[in-house]
């Protein structure tokens, strides 16, 4: 089976849109057993830091491979196109996020939490597929596509879609980074108590970090104006929105006296 064909790419793209919907529905009935929802029913577990590193780095490496493979392509249309600023920025933005998630974030985690091996494996599979979809589309198919070959030129950098998408992407990144910082600093050294986060966007939602994540990929979908980017945003929502619901209920049970049901939402301020 040749995975580097247009037919395979679009078949996989369609399948993953459907899988995202299945994930969305399923997670309203089954809690993904990691983080706050850690459960023994998911089987053997490994160190949380190791788990995060192993499940996040594949997508970083796959997109890196696809970009530099395109740079050395025997097809001059591809090799020349990916050297231009739009393709370089697509690569840089994506890898900027995943360098932090793969090589920085795991080692900032505190405590001795564990991650189920099953969850890690499922995440690795998704990240490998997503890395292929983003990398193959952006650096191999788009340069040969008549519409995108014309779109992804230097003029794309001044297009409102690129500018707005970039602003949304980095807004999401800032939200995500700050929210992770708030969570990491809920406890003082030696403290093992649980606390309800209340700083930053946690004043409005119980999953501010997830809000940041889906905002990033909304921005990426807009700035690339592609089905591949849209899939990433869609899948992020399908995974994180129902998970935010589970976390909301967990906090509601754990902090009944502090929980403000009128103000706090799950993942979208004032809405959900």
NORWO-V734102 format. One record per pair of residues at least 24 apart in sequence whose ideal C-beta (glycine too) atoms are under 10 Angstrom apart, sorted by the first residue. I is the first residue (numbers start at 1). GAP is how many residues later the second one is. D is the distance in Angstrom with one decimal. If there is no record, write none. Layout:
# NORWO-V734102
((I:GAP:D) (I:GAP:D))
This chain:
# NORWO-V734102
((3:129:6.9) (3:133:7.9) (4:62:9.9) (4:65:9.7) (4:128:9.3) (4:132:6.8) (4:136:7.0) (4:137:9.4) (5:131:9.7) (5:136:9.8) (6:130:9.6) (6:134:9.7) (6:135:6.6) (6:138:9.0) (6:139:9.2) (8:124:9.7) (8:128:9.2) (9:123:8.4) (9:124:7.3) (9:127:6.0) (9:128:6.9) (9:131:8.9) (9:132:6.5) (9:218:9.8) (9:219:8.7) (10:127:9.9) (10:131:9.5) (10:217:8.4) (12:117:7.0) (12:120:7.8) (12:121:6.8) (12:124:9.4) (12:219:9.5) (13:116:9.9) (13:120:6.4) (13:124:8.4) (13:214:6.1) (13:215:7.1) (13:217:9.4) (13:218:6.0) (14:213:9.5) (14:217:9.5) (15:114:9.3) (16:110:8.6) (16:113:6.5) (16:114:8.0) (16:117:7.1) (16:212:9.9) (16:215:5.8) (16:216:9.6) (16:218:8.6) (16:219:6.7) (16:222:10.0) (17:210:8.8) (17:213:8.7) (17:214:6.2) (17:217:6.3) (17:218:8.2) (17:221:9.3) (19:107:8.8) (19:110:9.1) (19:216:7.9) (19:219:8.5) (20:106:9.8) (20:211:7.5) (20:212:9.9) (20:213:9.9) (20:214:5.2) (20:215:4.5) (20:216:8.9) (20:217:8.0) (20:218:4.0) (20:219:7.8) (21:213:8.6) (21:214:9.8) (21:217:6.6) (22:216:8.4) (23:99:9.7) (23:103:9.2) (23:212:7.5) (23:214:10.0) (23:215:4.8) (23:216:5.9) (23:219:8.1) (23:220:9.9) (24:210:9.1) (24:211:9.1) (24:213:7.5) (24:214:3.8) (24:215:7.7) (24:216:9.8) (24:217:7.0) (24:218:6.0) (25:213:8.7) (25:217:8.1) (26:212:9.4) (26:216:8.0) (27:211:7.8) (27:212:7.0) (27:213:9.1) (27:214:8.3) (27:215:3.6) (27:216:5.9) (27:217:9.8) (27:218:8.2) (27:219:7.4) (28:213:9.2) (28:214:4.8) (28:215:9.6) (28:217:6.7) (28:218:8.4) (29:213:8.8) (30:212:9.4) (30:216:9.3) (31:211:9.1) (31:212:7.9) (31:214:9.7) (31:215:4.9) (31:216:9.3) (31:218:9.4) (31:219:8.8) (32:84:9.1) (32:87:6.5) (32:90:8.8) (32:91:9.6) (32:207:7.8) (32:208:9.8) (32:210:8.6) (32:211:5.8) (32:214:7.7) (33:82:8.8) (33:83:5.3) (33:85:8.1) (33:86:6.2) (34:79:8.5) (34:80:8.7) (34:81:5.1) (34:82:6.3) (34:84:9.7) (34:85:4.8) (34:86:8.4) (34:89:8.9) (34:209:9.4) (35:78:7.6) (35:80:8.3) (35:84:9.5) (35:148:9.6) (35:174:10.0) (35:208:8.6) (35:211:9.9) (35:212:8.1) (35:215:9.9) (36:77:9.6) (36:147:9.8) (36:158:8.9) (36:170:9.9) (36:171:9.9) (36:207:9.4) (36:210:8.2) (36:211:5.7) (36:214:5.6) (36:215:8.4) (36:218:9.0) (37:82:9.9) (37:206:7.5) (37:209:5.7) (37:210:7.3) (37:212:10.0) (37:213:6.9) (38:75:6.8) (38:76:7.0) (38:77:7.9) (38:78:7.6) (38:81:9.4) (39:77:7.7) (39:80:9.9) (40:74:10.0) (40:76:8.7) (41:75:8.9) (41:77:9.9) (42:73:9.0) (42:74:3.6) (42:75:8.2) (42:76:5.3) (42:77:6.2) (43:73:5.9) (43:74:6.6) (43:75:5.5) (43:76:9.4) (44:70:9.1) (44:72:7.1) (44:73:4.9) (44:74:8.0) (45:68:8.9) (45:69:3.7) (45:70:5.8) (45:71:4.9) (45:72:6.4) (45:73:9.0) (45:74:8.6) (45:75:8.8) (46:68:6.3) (46:69:6.0) (46:70:8.2) (46:71:5.9) (46:73:10.0) (46:74:6.9) (47:59:9.4) (47:62:9.4) (47:65:7.7) (47:66:8.2) (47:67:6.3) (47:68:7.6) (48:58:7.7) (48:61:5.7) (48:62:9.6) (48:63:7.6) (48:64:7.8) (48:65:4.2) (48:66:5.8) (48:67:5.1) (48:72:9.9) (49:56:9.3) (49:57:4.5) (49:58:6.1) (49:59:8.9) (49:60:5.4) (49:61:9.7) (49:62:9.8) (49:63:9.5) (49:64:8.8) (49:65:10.0) (49:66:8.9) (50:56:7.6) (50:64:9.4) (50:65:8.0) (50:70:8.6) (51:55:8.0) (51:58:9.8) (51:62:9.1) (51:63:7.6) (51:64:3.3) (51:65:8.2) (51:66:7.9) (51:68:7.6) (51:69:4.6) (51:70:9.9) (51:72:8.4) (51:73:9.9) (52:49:7.7) (52:50:8.1) (52:53:6.5) (52:54:3.9) (52:55:8.9) (52:56:9.9) (52:57:6.9) (52:63:7.1) (52:68:8.4) (52:71:9.0) (53:48:9.3) (53:49:6.3) (53:50:7.5) (53:52:8.8) (53:53:4.4) (53:54:7.9) (53:67:9.8) (54:48:9.2) (54:52:8.9) (54:61:9.1) (54:63:9.7) (54:66:6.0) (54:67:9.2) (54:69:8.7) (54:70:6.7) (54:73:9.9) (55:46:9.4) (55:47:9.0) (55:51:9.4) (55:60:8.0) (55:64:8.0) (55:65:4.8) (55:66:8.1) (55:67:8.5) (55:68:3.8) (55:69:5.1) (55:70:9.4) (55:71:8.6) (55:72:6.4) (56:41:9.8) (56:42:6.4) (56:43:9.6) (56:44:9.3) (56:45:4.6) (56:46:4.3) (56:47:8.6) (56:49:7.6) (56:50:7.3) (56:64:9.9) (56:67:7.8) (56:68:9.0) (56:71:6.7) (57:41:7.8) (57:42:9.3) (57:44:8.5) (57:45:4.1) (57:46:7.3) (57:49:9.1) (57:67:9.2) (57:70:8.3) (58:40:9.4) (58:44:8.6) (58:65:8.9) (58:66:5.6) (58:67:9.0) (58:68:9.3) (58:69:4.7) (58:70:5.1) (58:71:9.7) (58:72:9.2) (58:73:6.4) (59:35:8.5) (59:36:9.4) (59:38:9.5) (59:39:5.7) (59:42:8.6) (59:43:8.1) (59:64:9.5) (59:65:9.1) (59:67:8.5) (59:68:3.9) (59:69:7.1) (59:70:9.0) (59:71:5.7) (59:72:4.0) (59:73:9.1) (59:74:10.0) (59:75:8.0) (59:76:9.0) (59:173:10.0) (60:34:8.5) (60:35:6.2) (60:37:8.9) (60:38:4.0) (60:39:6.3) (60:40:9.7) (60:41:7.8) (60:42:4.9) (60:43:8.0) (60:67:8.6) (60:71:7.7) (61:34:9.9) (61:37:9.0) (61:41:8.5) (61:66:9.5) (61:67:9.3) (61:70:7.5) (62:36:9.8) (62:65:7.7) (62:66:6.2) (62:67:9.1) (62:68:8.3) (62:69:2.9) (62:70:6.0) (62:71:9.6) (62:72:8.4) (62:73:5.9) (62:74:9.3) (63:27:9.4) (63:28:7.0) (63:31:5.6) (63:32:6.3) (63:35:7.4) (63:64:9.9) (63:67:8.9) (63:68:5.1) (63:69:8.8) (63:70:9.8) (63:71:5.9) (63:72:4.4) (63:73:9.6) (63:75:8.3) (63:76:8.4) (64:27:8.2) (64:30:9.5) (64:31:6.6) (64:34:9.1) (64:35:9.7) (64:67:8.9) (64:71:8.3) (65:66:8.3) (65:67:9.6) (65:70:7.2) (65:74:9.9) (66:25:9.0) (66:65:7.4) (66:66:7.4) (66:67:9.9) (66:68:8.0) (66:69:2.8) (66:70:6.0) (66:71:9.2) (66:72:7.8) (66:73:5.2) (66:74:7.0) (67:24:4.8) (67:25:9.7) (67:27:9.1) (67:28:8.3) (67:68:6.5) (67:71:8.0) (67:72:5.3) (67:73:9.8) (68:67:10.0) (68:71:8.9) (69:66:8.3) (69:67:9.6) (69:70:7.5) (69:71:7.9) (70:65:8.2) (70:66:9.2) (70:68:8.5) (70:69:3.7) (70:70:5.8) (70:72:9.9) (70:73:7.6) (71:68:8.2) (73:66:8.7) (73:67:7.7) (73:70:8.9) (75:65:8.9) (75:68:8.3) (75:69:7.8) (77:66:5.7) (77:67:6.1) (77:72:7.7) (78:61:7.3) (78:62:6.3) (78:63:9.3) (78:64:9.3) (78:65:4.8) (78:66:6.8) (79:60:9.9) (79:64:8.7) (80:63:8.1) (81:58:8.4) (81:59:9.9) (81:61:7.8) (81:62:3.6) (81:63:8.5) (81:67:9.4) (81:68:6.9) (81:71:7.2) (81:72:9.1) (82:56:8.2) (82:57:5.1) (82:58:8.7) (82:60:9.1) (82:61:6.5) (82:70:9.5) (84:59:9.2) (84:68:7.4) (84:69:7.1) (84:70:6.8) (84:72:9.2) (84:73:9.8) (85:67:9.4) (85:68:9.0) (85:69:6.0) (85:71:8.4) (85:72:6.1) (86:52:9.3) (86:56:9.3) (86:62:9.7) (86:65:8.5) (86:66:4.5) (86:67:7.0) (86:68:7.4) (86:69:9.2) (86:70:4.7) (86:71:6.5) (86:73:9.5) (86:76:7.6) (86:137:9.2) (86:138:8.9) (87:51:6.6) (87:52:6.5) (87:55:7.9) (87:56:7.7) (87:65:6.5) (87:69:9.8) (89:67:9.2) (89:68:7.5) (89:73:8.4) (89:77:8.1) (89:134:8.2) (89:135:9.8) (90:44:8.4) (90:45:9.8) (90:47:9.8) (90:48:5.2) (90:49:8.2) (90:52:8.9) (90:62:8.3) (90:66:9.9) (90:72:9.9) (90:130:8.3) (90:133:7.7) (90:134:6.0) (90:136:9.3) (90:139:9.0) (91:43:9.6) (91:44:8.7) (91:47:7.5) (91:48:7.5) (93:72:9.4) (93:73:7.6) (93:76:6.2) (93:77:8.5) (93:80:9.0) (93:123:9.0) (93:126:8.6) (93:127:6.7) (93:130:7.4) (93:131:9.1) (94:37:9.1) (94:40:6.4) (94:41:8.6) (94:44:8.3) (94:75:9.7) (94:123:10.0) (94:126:7.1) (94:130:9.3) (94:135:9.7) (94:138:9.3) (96:73:9.4) (96:74:9.3) (96:77:7.9) (97:72:8.4) (97:75:9.2) (97:76:6.6) (97:79:8.6) (97:116:9.2) (97:119:6.5) (97:120:8.9) (97:123:8.5) (98:29:8.7) (98:33:8.8) (100:73:8.4) (100:76:9.0) (100:77:7.7) (100:80:9.6) (101:26:9.8) (101:75:9.3) (101:79:9.9) (101:112:9.5) (102:25:9.6) (104:73:9.9) (105:71:9.6) (105:72:9.2) (105:75:6.9) (105:79:9.8) (108:72:7.6) (108:73:8.7) (108:76:6.2) (109:71:9.3) (109:74:9.6) (109:75:7.4) (110:73:9.4) (110:74:5.9) (110:75:8.9) (110:76:9.5) (110:77:7.5) (110:79:8.9) (111:73:9.6) (111:76:8.3) (111:81:8.5) (123:116:9.5) (126:109:7.4) (126:113:8.4) (129:102:9.7) (129:106:9.5) (130:98:8.8) (130:101:7.8) (130:102:6.3) (130:105:7.3) (130:106:9.8) (132:96:9.8) (133:93:9.8) (133:94:9.1) (133:95:5.2) (133:96:9.5) (133:98:6.4) (133:99:7.8) (133:102:9.8) (134:86:8.7) (134:90:8.5) (134:92:8.8) (134:94:5.4) (134:95:7.5) (134:97:8.6) (134:98:6.7) (135:93:9.1) (136:92:8.3) (137:87:8.4) (137:89:6.2) (137:90:7.7) (137:91:3.9) (137:92:8.4) (137:94:9.3) (138:86:6.8) (138:88:7.5) (138:90:6.9) (138:91:8.7) (141:85:9.5) (141:87:8.7) (142:82:8.5) (142:84:7.3) (142:86:8.7) (145:81:9.7) (147:78:9.7) (148:76:9.2) (148:77:8.4) (148:78:7.5) (151:73:9.7) (151:74:6.9) (151:75:9.5) (152:72:8.6) (152:73:9.0) (152:74:9.6) (156:67:8.9) (156:68:9.6) (156:69:8.7) (157:66:9.9) (159:64:9.1) (159:66:8.5) (160:62:9.5) (161:61:5.7) (161:62:6.7) (161:63:8.9) (161:64:5.4) (162:60:8.1) (162:61:5.0) (162:62:8.6) (162:63:8.1) (163:59:9.6) (163:60:8.2) (164:55:8.0) (164:58:6.0) (164:59:7.8) (165:53:8.1) (165:54:4.8) (165:55:6.9) (165:56:7.3) (165:57:3.3) (165:58:2.8) (165:59:7.4) (165:60:7.8) (165:64:8.6) (166:53:6.6) (166:54:9.1) (166:56:8.5) (166:57:5.2) (167:52:7.2) (167:55:9.5) (167:56:9.0) (168:47:6.2) (168:48:7.8) (168:49:9.5) (168:50:5.8) (168:51:3.3) (168:52:8.5) (168:53:9.2) (168:54:6.4) (168:55:7.9) (169:46:7.9) (169:47:5.4) (169:48:8.1) (169:49:8.1) (169:50:3.0) (169:51:5.5) (169:52:9.3) (169:53:8.1) (169:54:6.2) (169:55:10.0) (170:45:9.6) (170:46:8.1) (170:49:7.3) (171:41:8.3) (171:44:6.1) (171:45:8.2) (171:47:9.7) (171:48:7.2) (172:39:7.9) (172:40:4.9) (172:41:6.8) (172:42:7.3) (172:43:3.0) (172:44:3.4) (172:45:7.5) (172:46:7.1) (172:47:5.8) (172:48:8.8) (173:39:6.9) (173:40:9.2) (173:42:8.4) (173:43:5.5) (173:46:8.6) (174:26:10.0) (174:38:7.4) (174:41:9.3) (174:42:9.5) (175:25:7.8) (175:26:6.1) (175:33:6.5) (175:34:7.9) (175:35:9.7) (175:36:6.1) (175:37:3.3) (175:38:8.5) (175:39:9.8) (175:40:6.1) (175:41:8.3) (176:32:8.4) (176:33:5.7) (176:34:8.5) (176:35:8.1) (176:36:3.0) (176:37:5.5) (176:38:9.5) (176:39:7.9) (176:40:6.5) (177:32:9.0) (177:35:7.4) (178:24:9.6) (178:30:7.9) (178:31:8.8) (178:34:7.7) (179:26:9.3) (179:28:8.4) (179:29:4.0) (179:30:3.8) (179:31:8.3) (179:32:7.5) (179:33:5.6) (179:34:9.1) (180:28:9.2) (180:29:5.5) (180:32:8.3) (180:33:10.0) (181:28:9.6) (182:26:7.4) (182:27:8.4) (183:25:8.8) (183:26:6.7) (194:56:9.8) (194:57:9.3) (194:60:6.3) (194:61:8.2) (195:59:9.6) (195:60:8.2) (195:63:9.0) (196:55:5.8) (196:56:9.8) (196:58:7.6) (196:59:4.5) (196:61:9.8) (196:62:5.1) (196:63:7.0) (196:64:9.7) (196:68:9.1) (197:54:8.8) (198:60:8.2) (198:62:9.7) (198:66:9.6) (201:66:9.9) (201:68:6.9) (202:49:10.0) (202:62:8.6) (203:57:9.4) (203:60:7.7) (203:61:8.3) (203:66:8.8) (204:59:7.0) (204:60:7.0) (204:61:6.4) (204:63:9.9) (204:64:9.0) (204:65:3.9) (204:66:7.0) (204:67:10.0) (205:39:7.5) (205:42:9.8) (205:43:8.5) (205:58:9.7) (205:59:6.8) (205:60:5.0) (205:61:6.2) (205:62:5.5) (205:63:6.9) (205:64:5.7) (205:65:9.2) (205:66:9.5) (205:67:8.7) (206:38:6.8) (206:39:9.4) (206:41:5.5) (206:42:4.8) (206:43:9.3) (206:44:8.5) (206:45:5.2) (206:46:8.4) (206:49:10.0) (206:53:8.8) (206:58:5.9) (206:59:7.6) (206:60:6.1) (206:61:7.9) (207:33:7.1) (207:34:8.8) (207:36:7.4) (207:37:3.7) (207:38:8.8) (207:39:9.4) (207:40:5.4) (207:41:7.3) (207:44:9.5) (207:58:9.1) (207:59:6.1) (207:60:4.8) (207:61:9.6) (208:36:9.6) (208:59:8.2) (208:61:9.0) (209:31:9.0) (209:35:9.5) (209:38:9.9) (209:58:9.6) (210:26:8.4) (210:27:9.4) (210:29:8.9) (210:30:4.2) (210:31:7.8) (210:33:6.9) (210:34:5.2) (210:37:8.2) (210:56:8.7) (210:57:5.4) (210:58:10.0) (211:29:8.5) (211:30:10.0) (211:33:8.1) (211:54:9.5) (211:55:9.2) (211:56:5.3) (211:57:6.9) (211:58:7.7) (213:24:9.6) (213:26:9.2) (213:27:6.1) (213:54:9.6) (214:24:10.0) (214:25:9.2) (214:26:5.8) (214:27:7.7) (214:30:9.5) (214:53:7.5) (214:54:9.0) (237:30:9.0) (240:26:9.9) (240:27:6.9) (241:25:7.6) (241:26:5.9) (241:27:8.6) (241:31:7.7) (242:24:9.3) (242:25:9.7) (243:24:8.8) (244:24:8.9) (244:28:8.3) (245:27:8.6) (248:24:9.5))
